[in-house]
Amino acid sequence: MMNTMPLNNDIQMPMLGFGTFLMGGAECEESVLTALRSGYRMIDTAEAYGNEEAVGNATQKSGIPRGELFLVTKVNFRSYENTRATVEASLEKLKTSYLDLVLLHWPFGNYYAAWRELEKLHQEGKIRAIGVSNFDPDRLIDLIEFNQVAPAVNQIETHLLCQRRTEHEWMEKYHVRHMAYAPLGQGRKNEMFENPALVEIARAHGKTSAQVALRFLMQSGVVVIPKSVHKGHIKENFDIFDFELTADEMAQLVKMDTAVPMIGNPENPAVVEVAMKW
């Protein structure tokens, strides 16, 4: 049974979704179809990923009623001056008349103009909820203070080695849901999965390290969107609703936190410089 959580406008969002970063074409379409057939109902994409059309093809081929799906996309910062046209293009590519959640991808460029256009699209019913991605708490508070609609979600890099506990506390205070991208660590996957405490906890539950890593985040009140192009892993990542970590196990896993993001740090000039060349 899929767990959901209410957003700050009372819309229910699944706690587990399917990520599509760095996927494209037929591979993306097939992976999303596998995910939907495995039970996933939330699919995360973005203008910058260039795969919205493939995601749209998969959702149509799945035969799942639109009302049962939760579609998430993002406006790239290069498009902030043209947010309405970008969202309308996403609607067309995703073959839908509305989007469940639209995020501003990074706190770069004219994100105030973009946010106010998202507010209008939200009021018009084209978007059920609006949010941000890669926003640190200071930028998040600023955006909330000077706009009409508070972000429903902030999607940030979050995994066992970078748990974003301080950021989570600020998001909780302002009723913004925490969504984790790269929940399995991306470039640090092997380092994470070989952690002795994680291996032992996984063995105790008859689960994989990946399943425990996702379960930990979910029990911490964090929405997760793992990605994979391997059918076995796609199904495995969904199979995390039939066990629960103990308070002691959660405490052991908290100790893995280094609190250092690899890729999702908008205050790191080197990261920003690379982003500007996308």
MINUGU-823644 format. One record per residue: y, x, z of N, C-alpha, C in turn. Coordinates in steps of 0.2 Angstrom, whole numbers. Layout:
MINUGU-823644
{pt {Y X Z} {Y X Z} {Y X Z}}
...
This chain:
MINUGU-823644
{pt {-6 4 0} {0 0 0} {6 4 0}}
{pt {11 3 -5} {17 7 -5} {22 6 0}}
{pt {24 11 4} {29 10 9} {36 10 5}}
{pt {40 6 8} {47 6 5} {52 6 11}}
{pt {58 8 9} {64 8 14} {70 5 12}}
{pt {74 1 16} {80 -2 14} {85 2 12}}
{pt {89 1 7} {95 5 6} {101 2 9}}
{pt {107 5 9} {112 2 13} {115 -4 10}}
{pt {112 -7 4} {114 -13 2} {108 -18 2}}
{pt {103 -16 6} {97 -20 8} {92 -20 2}}
{pt {93 -17 -3} {88 -16 -8} {82 -12 -6}}
{pt {76 -14 -7} {70 -10 -5} {69 -4 -10}}
{pt {68 2 -8} {66 8 -12} {59 10 -10}}
{pt {55 12 -15} {49 15 -13} {50 22 -10}}
{pt {45 24 -5} {46 30 -2} {43 36 -6}}
{pt {39 34 -11} {36 39 -15} {37 37 -23}}
{pt {40 42 -26} {41 41 -34} {38 47 -38}}
{pt {39 47 -44} {37 52 -49} {42 55 -52}}
{pt {43 62 -51} {48 66 -54} {46 68 -61}}
{pt {51 69 -66} {50 71 -73} {54 77 -75}}
{pt {57 81 -70} {61 87 -72} {56 92 -76}}
{pt {59 94 -82} {56 99 -86} {50 96 -90}}
{pt {50 89 -91} {45 86 -95} {48 83 -101}}
{pt {45 83 -106} {48 80 -112} {42 78 -117}}
{pt {45 73 -122} {40 71 -127} {34 67 -125}}
{pt {29 69 -129} {22 66 -128} {19 67 -121}}
{pt {21 73 -118} {18 76 -112} {21 71 -106}}
{pt {28 70 -107} {31 66 -102} {29 59 -102}}
{pt {28 56 -108} {26 49 -109} {19 48 -106}}
{pt {15 53 -107} {8 53 -105} {7 53 -97}}
{pt {12 58 -94} {12 59 -87} {14 53 -83}}
{pt {20 50 -86} {23 44 -83} {18 38 -83}}
{pt {14 38 -89} {9 32 -89} {4 33 -84}}
{pt {1 40 -84} {-4 41 -78} {-1 39 -72}}
{pt {5 41 -70} {8 40 -64} {8 32 -62}}
{pt {10 28 -67} {11 21 -66} {4 18 -65}}
{pt {-1 21 -69} {-8 18 -68} {-11 20 -62}}
{pt {-8 25 -59} {-11 28 -52} {-8 24 -46}}
{pt {-3 20 -48} {1 16 -42} {8 17 -41}}
{pt {11 23 -44} {18 24 -43} {22 18 -46}}
{pt {27 17 -43} {32 12 -46} {39 14 -47}}
{pt {41 20 -44} {47 23 -45} {47 29 -49}}
{pt {51 29 -54} {51 35 -59} {58 38 -59}}
{pt {58 44 -58} {65 48 -58} {66 52 -64}}
{pt {72 51 -67} {73 55 -73} {81 56 -73}}
{pt {84 59 -78} {91 61 -79} {93 62 -86}}
{pt {99 60 -87} {102 62 -93} {101 69 -95}}
{pt {102 74 -91} {101 81 -92} {94 83 -94}}
{pt {89 79 -92} {82 81 -93} {80 79 -100}}
{pt {84 75 -104} {82 74 -111} {76 70 -112}}
{pt {73 66 -107} {67 63 -108} {67 56 -106}}
{pt {73 53 -106} {74 46 -104} {70 41 -109}}
{pt {70 43 -115} {67 39 -120} {59 39 -119}}
{pt {56 45 -118} {49 45 -116} {47 41 -110}}
{pt {51 41 -105} {50 37 -99} {50 30 -101}}
{pt {55 28 -105} {56 21 -107} {50 19 -111}}
{pt {47 23 -115} {41 22 -119} {35 20 -115}}
{pt {35 25 -110} {29 24 -105} {29 18 -101}}
{pt {35 16 -98} {36 10 -94} {34 4 -98}}
{pt {36 4 -105} {34 -2 -109} {27 -2 -110}}
{pt {24 4 -112} {17 4 -113} {12 2 -107}}
{pt {15 3 -101} {11 2 -95} {10 -6 -94}}
{pt {14 -10 -97} {13 -17 -96} {15 -20 -89}}
{pt {18 -15 -85} {20 -17 -78} {27 -21 -79}}
{pt {27 -27 -76} {33 -31 -76} {39 -27 -74}}
{pt {45 -27 -77} {51 -23 -75} {53 -24 -68}}
{pt {52 -30 -65} {54 -31 -58} {50 -27 -53}}
{pt {44 -25 -55} {40 -21 -51} {42 -13 -51}}
{pt {46 -11 -56} {47 -4 -56} {54 -3 -53}}
{pt {55 3 -51} {61 6 -48} {63 12 -52}}
{pt {68 11 -57} {70 16 -62} {76 20 -59}}
{pt {76 27 -59} {81 31 -56} {83 36 -62}}
{pt {90 36 -63} {92 41 -68} {99 44 -65}}
{pt {101 49 -69} {107 53 -66} {112 54 -72}}
{pt {118 54 -70} {123 56 -75} {125 63 -74}}
{pt {125 67 -80} {126 74 -79} {134 76 -78}}
{pt {135 81 -75} {142 82 -73} {147 83 -80}}
{pt {144 85 -85} {147 86 -92} {149 79 -94}}
{pt {146 74 -92} {148 67 -94} {152 63 -90}}
{pt {154 66 -84} {158 62 -79} {164 58 -82}}
{pt {167 61 -87} {173 58 -90} {171 52 -95}}
{pt {164 51 -96} {161 46 -100} {156 43 -97}}
{pt {156 41 -91} {151 39 -87} {148 32 -89}}
{pt {152 27 -91} {150 21 -94} {146 22 -100}}
{pt {148 25 -105} {145 26 -111} {138 30 -110}}
{pt {138 35 -105} {132 38 -103} {127 33 -100}}
{pt {129 29 -95} {124 24 -92} {122 19 -97}}
{pt {126 17 -102} {124 12 -107} {119 16 -112}}
{pt {119 22 -113} {114 26 -117} {108 26 -113}}
{pt {108 27 -107} {102 28 -103} {98 21 -103}}
{pt {102 16 -102} {99 9 -102} {95 8 -109}}
{pt {98 10 -114} {95 9 -121} {89 13 -122}}
{pt {89 20 -119} {84 24 -120} {78 22 -115}}
{pt {80 19 -109} {75 17 -105} {72 10 -106}}
{pt {75 7 -111} {73 0 -114} {73 -5 -108}}
{pt {79 -5 -105} {80 -10 -99} {87 -12 -99}}
{pt {88 -18 -96} {95 -21 -96} {98 -19 -89}}
{pt {95 -16 -85} {98 -14 -78} {94 -8 -76}}
{pt {97 -4 -71} {94 2 -68} {94 1 -61}}
{pt {89 3 -57} {89 2 -50} {93 7 -46}}
{pt {94 13 -49} {98 18 -45} {100 23 -50}}
{pt {107 24 -50} {110 29 -54} {114 34 -49}}
{pt {112 41 -51} {115 46 -46} {120 50 -50}}
{pt {125 53 -47} {129 58 -50} {125 65 -49}}
{pt {124 69 -54} {119 74 -53} {121 80 -49}}
{pt {128 82 -49} {130 88 -45} {138 86 -43}}
{pt {140 89 -38} {147 88 -36} {152 93 -40}}
{pt {151 93 -46} {156 97 -51} {160 92 -55}}
{pt {165 95 -58} {169 91 -63} {172 85 -59}}
{pt {174 80 -63} {178 75 -61} {173 69 -58}}
{pt {170 71 -52} {165 66 -50} {168 60 -47}}
{pt {175 60 -45} {178 54 -42} {179 49 -48}}
{pt {181 51 -54} {181 46 -59} {174 43 -61}}
{pt {169 48 -61} {163 45 -62} {160 40 -57}}
{pt {162 42 -51} {160 37 -45} {163 30 -46}}
{pt {169 30 -48} {173 24 -48} {170 20 -54}}
{pt {168 23 -59} {165 19 -65} {158 17 -63}}
{pt {154 21 -59} {148 18 -56} {149 12 -52}}
{pt {154 12 -48} {156 6 -44} {157 0 -48}}
{pt {160 1 -53} {161 -5 -58} {155 -7 -61}}
{pt {151 -3 -63} {144 -4 -66} {140 -8 -61}}
{pt {140 -6 -55} {136 -9 -49} {139 -16 -48}}
{pt {145 -17 -48} {148 -23 -47} {146 -28 -53}}
{pt {145 -25 -59} {144 -29 -65} {136 -31 -65}}
{pt {132 -28 -61} {125 -29 -60} {121 -25 -65}}
{pt {124 -20 -68} {120 -16 -73} {116 -10 -69}}
{pt {118 -9 -63} {115 -4 -58} {114 -8 -51}}
{pt {108 -8 -49} {107 -11 -42} {110 -7 -36}}
{pt {109 0 -37} {112 4 -32} {114 11 -35}}
{pt {119 14 -32} {122 20 -34} {122 26 -29}}
{pt {121 32 -31} {121 37 -26} {123 44 -29}}
{pt {121 49 -26} {123 56 -28} {117 61 -27}}
{pt {117 67 -30} {112 72 -30} {116 79 -29}}
{pt {113 83 -24} {115 89 -23} {122 89 -19}}
{pt {124 84 -16} {130 84 -12} {129 86 -5}}
{pt {133 91 -3} {132 93 4} {136 88 9}}
{pt {135 88 15} {138 83 19} {145 82 19}}
{pt {149 88 18} {156 88 18} {159 84 12}}
{pt {155 85 6} {157 82 0} {155 74 0}}
{pt {150 73 4} {147 66 5} {152 62 9}}
{pt {154 65 14} {159 61 19} {165 60 15}}
{pt {168 65 11} {174 64 8} {173 58 3}}
{pt {168 58 -1} {167 53 -6} {167 46 -3}}
{pt {163 45 3} {163 39 6} {169 37 9}}
{pt {173 41 11} {180 40 15} {185 37 10}}
{pt {185 39 3} {190 37 -1} {188 33 -7}}
{pt {182 29 -6} {179 25 -11} {177 18 -8}}
{pt {176 13 -12} {174 7 -10} {166 6 -8}}
{pt {162 10 -12} {155 9 -11} {152 16 -8}}
{pt {148 16 -3} {145 22 0} {139 23 -4}}
{pt {138 30 -6} {131 31 -9} {125 29 -5}}
{pt {121 26 -9} {114 23 -6} {109 29 -5}}
{pt {110 34 -9} {105 39 -9} {108 46 -10}}
{pt {106 51 -7} {108 58 -9} {101 62 -10}}
{pt {100 64 -17} {94 67 -19} {95 75 -19}}
{pt {92 78 -14} {93 86 -13} {86 89 -13}}
{pt {86 96 -14} {80 100 -14} {78 100 -7}}
{pt {72 97 -5} {69 97 1} {62 98 1}}
{pt {59 103 5} {52 104 6} {51 107 12}}
{pt {45 109 14} {43 112 20} {47 118 22}}
{pt {48 122 17} {52 128 18} {59 127 18}}
{pt {62 122 16} {69 120 16} {70 113 18}}
{pt {69 111 25} {68 104 27} {75 100 27}}
{pt {81 103 27} {87 100 27} {88 96 33}}
{pt {86 98 38} {87 94 44} {94 92 46}}
{pt {98 97 46} {105 96 48} {108 91 43}}
{pt {107 92 36} {109 87 31} {107 80 32}}
{pt {100 80 34} {97 73 35} {101 69 41}}
{pt {103 73 46} {106 70 52} {113 67 50}}
{pt {116 71 45} {123 68 43} {122 62 38}}
{pt {116 62 34} {115 56 30} {113 50 34}}
{pt {109 51 39} {107 46 44} {113 43 47}}
{pt {118 47 49} {124 44 52} {128 40 47}}
{pt {128 42 41} {132 38 36} {128 33 32}}
{pt {122 32 34} {117 27 31} {116 28 24}}
{pt {115 35 22} {113 37 15} {106 39 16}}
{pt {102 37 11} {95 39 11} {94 46 8}}
{pt {89 49 11} {88 56 9} {82 56 4}}
{pt {83 58 -2} {77 59 -7} {76 66 -8}}
{pt {70 68 -8} {68 75 -9} {66 76 -16}}
{pt {70 81 -20} {67 84 -26} {64 90 -24}}
{pt {59 93 -29} {55 99 -27} {52 98 -21}}
{pt {49 93 -19} {46 92 -12} {39 96 -11}}
{pt {37 99 -16} {31 104 -16} {33 111 -17}}
{pt {40 112 -16} {42 119 -16} {44 123 -23}}
{pt {42 120 -28} {43 123 -35} {41 131 -35}}
{pt {46 135 -35} {44 142 -35} {41 145 -29}}
{pt {41 142 -24} {38 144 -18} {31 140 -16}}
{pt {29 137 -20} {23 133 -19} {17 137 -16}}
{pt {15 142 -19} {9 146 -16} {11 148 -9}}
{pt {17 151 -8} {18 153 -1} {18 148 4}}
{pt {20 142 2} {20 136 6} {13 134 8}}
{pt {9 133 2} {2 131 3} {-3 135 7}}
{pt {-1 142 7} {-5 146 11} {-4 147 18}}
{pt {1 143 20} {3 144 27} {-3 142 32}}
{pt {-5 146 37} {-11 144 41} {-10 138 44}}
{pt {-5 136 47} {-4 129 50} {-5 124 46}}
{pt {-2 124 40} {-3 119 35} {-10 118 32}}
{pt {-13 124 31} {-20 124 29} {-25 121 34}}
{pt {-24 122 40} {-28 119 46} {-27 112 47}}
{pt {-20 110 46} {-19 103 47} {-22 99 41}}
{pt {-22 102 35} {-25 98 29} {-32 98 30}}
{pt {-35 103 33} {-42 103 34} {-44 97 39}}
{pt {-40 97 44} {-42 92 49} {-42 85 47}}
{pt {-38 84 42} {-37 77 39} {-41 76 33}}
{pt {-44 81 30} {-48 80 24} {-43 79 18}}
{pt {-37 82 18} {-32 82 13} {-31 89 11}}
{pt {-27 89 5} {-24 95 3} {-18 97 6}}
{pt {-16 103 5} {-9 106 8} {-4 102 5}}
{pt {-4 100 -2} {1 96 -5} {2 89 -2}}
{pt {-4 86 -1} {-4 79 2} {0 79 9}}
{pt {-2 84 13} {1 85 20} {8 86 19}}
{pt {10 91 15} {17 92 14} {21 86 12}}
{pt {19 82 8} {22 76 6} {22 71 12}}
{pt {17 70 15} {16 66 21} {21 68 26}}
{pt {22 74 27} {27 76 32} {34 74 31}}
{pt {36 75 25} {42 72 23} {43 65 24}}
{pt {38 61 21} {38 54 22} {39 52 29}}
{pt {35 55 33} {35 53 41} {42 55 44}}
{pt {45 60 40} {52 62 43} {58 57 40}}
{pt {56 52 37} {61 47 34} {64 50 27}}
{pt {60 54 24} {63 57 17} {59 54 12}}
{pt {62 51 6} {59 49 0} {57 55 -4}}
{pt {51 55 -7} {48 60 -11} {47 59 -18}}
{pt {48 63 -23} {47 62 -30} {43 68 -33}}
{pt {37 69 -31} {33 75 -34} {32 74 -41}}
{pt {32 80 -45} {31 79 -52} {24 84 -53}}
{pt {21 82 -59} {15 86 -61} {14 83 -68}}
{pt {11 87 -72} {8 85 -79} {0 85 -79}}
{pt {-2 86 -73} {-10 86 -72} {-12 80 -69}}
{pt {-17 76 -72} {-19 70 -70} {-21 70 -63}}
{pt {-25 75 -62} {-28 75 -55} {-23 76 -49}}
{pt {-18 80 -51} {-13 81 -46} {-8 75 -45}}
{pt {-7 72 -51} {-3 65 -51} {-6 60 -46}}
{pt {-13 60 -47} {-17 55 -42} {-17 57 -35}}
{pt {-18 64 -34} {-19 67 -28} {-12 66 -24}}
{pt {-6 67 -27} {0 66 -24} {2 59 -22}}
{pt {-2 54 -25} {0 47 -23} {-5 45 -17}}
{pt {-10 49 -16} {-15 47 -11} {-13 50 -4}}
{pt {-8 47 -1} {-5 50 5} {-4 44 10}}
{pt {-6 38 9} {-5 32 13} {-10 31 18}}
{pt {-16 34 18} {-21 33 22} {-22 37 28}}
{pt {-17 41 30} {-18 46 36} {-11 47 39}}
{pt {-11 49 45} {-4 50 48} {-5 56 52}}
{pt {1 60 52} {1 67 56} {3 65 63}}
{pt {0 69 67} {2 68 75} {9 71 76}}
{pt {11 70 82} {18 73 84} {17 80 84}}
{pt {11 83 87} {10 90 87} {10 93 80}}
{pt {6 90 76} {6 92 69} {13 93 66}}
{pt {17 87 67} {24 87 64} {28 93 67}}
{pt {27 94 73} {31 100 77} {29 106 74}}
{pt {22 107 72} {20 114 69} {23 115 63}}
{pt {24 109 59} {26 110 52} {34 111 52}}
{pt {37 108 57} {44 109 57} {46 117 58}}
{pt {41 121 61} {42 128 62} {42 132 55}}
{pt {40 129 50} {40 132 43} {47 132 40}}
{pt {52 128 43} {58 128 39} {62 134 40}}
{pt {64 137 34} {69 142 33} {76 140 32}}
{pt {77 134 31} {84 131 30} {88 134 24}}
{pt {84 137 19} {88 140 14} {85 137 7}}
{pt {90 133 4} {88 130 -3} {87 136 -8}}
{pt {83 135 -13} {82 140 -18} {87 138 -24}}
{pt {87 132 -26} {90 130 -32} {96 125 -31}}
{pt {95 121 -25} {100 115 -24} {106 117 -20}}
{pt {109 122 -21} {115 124 -16} {121 124 -20}}
{pt {125 119 -20} {131 119 -24} {137 123 -21}}
{pt {136 126 -16} {141 131 -13} {140 138 -14}}
{pt {134 139 -18} {132 146 -20} {135 147 -27}}
{pt {140 152 -27} {144 153 -34} {139 155 -39}}
{pt {134 158 -38} {129 160 -43} {125 154 -46}}
{pt {123 150 -41} {120 143 -43} {125 139 -48}}
{pt {131 139 -45} {136 135 -49} {137 138 -56}}
{pt {138 145 -56} {139 148 -63} {133 147 -68}}
{pt {127 147 -65} {121 146 -69} {121 138 -72}}
{pt {123 134 -67} {124 127 -69} {129 125 -75}}
{pt {134 129 -75} {139 128 -80} {137 130 -87}}
{pt {132 134 -87} {129 136 -94} {124 132 -96}}
{pt {122 126 -92} {117 122 -95} {119 119 -102}}
